């Protein structure tokens, strides 16, 4: 059994969508994680619940909400379409769906890493006259780097496996919006397509395992650098 052209195209699109989703989500997730870990404000619990809402909502509901908000007949969708940015039934919409579905996992991993940093270290750097951005870049960021990597890998993995929200929002168009999970689902609907589905499942497992191994290697190197070894 070997992958056909459609399987390779679905894998390429999945990697493309997952890569862009991860890149877009990292800075937003880091900012939100910092806000939830260090911020003190009214409504913090409500904000945290809203951030984690995609984890408990059925993915199809999330996809339908995206369709309502960003569909071509929706006000936001029409506005974006007028400037040449179409999301519904386009690969860019798959990126948006992947960002939203993976965002809570990324925020949680980064938040735990930030909360593990002793605030006294940051306070000590601040008392020496370092501005806040310098304290974050020189003290906090190196310490939470493994958490950022973990969050990035979790977001990437979630994006690679995302199905419900994606197929609801951008459909299942081969070569345009058909990611690997959608291609697997399509193959299972065709009589005799089980073999090709198995091939694509193996492809997905290989990519996922590779991402985890790369993450573990980078995390060890970062930890060793922090320890000064």
Secondary structure, 3 states (H helix, E strand, C coil): CCCCHHHHHHHHHHHHHHHHHHHHHHHHHHHHHHHHHHCCCCCHHHHHHHHCHHHHCCHHHHHHHHHHHHCCCCHHHHHHHHCCCCCCCCHHHHHHHHHHHHHHHHHHHHHHHHHCCCHHHHHHHHHCCCCHHHHHHHHHHHHHHHHHHHHHHHHHHHHHHCCHHHHHHHCCCCCCCCCHHHHHHHHHHCCCCHHHHHHHHHHHHHHHHHHHHHHHHHHHHHHHHHHCC
